[in-house]
Amino acid sequence: MAEGVLEAAGRKVDRAFGLHVLSSVLPSGRWATRPGTLMAGADTLYLDIVGTGGHGSTPSLANDPVPVMAEVILAVQTMVAKKFPASDPVVVNVGVANAGGAANVIPERCHLEMSVRSFSPGAREKVERLLVALVEGVCAAHGCRAEVEYRQGVGPTVNDPDAAAFVARVVGGLVGERYADMPDPLAGSEDFSAVLEQVPGAFVFYSGVPAGRDLADTTYNHSATAWFDDAVIGEAMAVYAALAHEALLELATG
């Protein structure tokens, strides 16, 4: 984006469309998108909890960060449940929790990493502020130091309502009832969101689940066992071409 991909033709593009194949979620051959928020934004919190190491036989002579780490993990989930409404949710997942290396040693520090997903700019700003204050407060209450790094990743993927309606009309015209609006956003994230922050457009999903396969037996994208049907490539390219063709016609005729 910083290198000018949107202006590479001489001026900023008028419309932008993105496509993502799914190995789960949608039945084979189905297409879907929705107006407004389609996918979550994703950020990451890195936390080191620094106490005082020692020997397991004399915990009173140390300041054990392990129980503090456990309290932080539980407090985060309580905070998310109590501070964010179901209409604008936040998802925080602790994916890394490391501490110690021996049963009889109290470690000096623990390390946590959390993925933070939100569906609106307001919720994104609020969860960052509350999370940082929470982890610092819990650590301070136990006399530990919190070393916090909060990295912003990508924002929510938000479809322009008119562009989403255009996609529904064009794709629905090609595939019929195999297209349907999605009722709810997905909590996954997508860097195409940065394009949609600058250009009216829409992101659309296409199911690559093999024909006849039960959705209950599928695994989500990026799983080591995810399975995609290569036969969907042809139709996907036809839809891309149709979106470009119809959008150019619409722009040319005003």
PyMOL commands that set and color helices and strands:
alter all, ss='L'
color gray80, all
select helices_A, chain A and resi 5-7+59-61+66-83+121-141+161-178+193-196+215-217+232-252
alter helices_A, ss='H'
color red, helices_A
select strands_A, chain A and resi 16-22+31-33+36-39+41-50+54-55+90-99+105-106+109-118+145-154+157-159+179-181+201-207
alter strands_A, ss='S'
color yellow, strands_A
deselect
rebuild
show_as cartoon
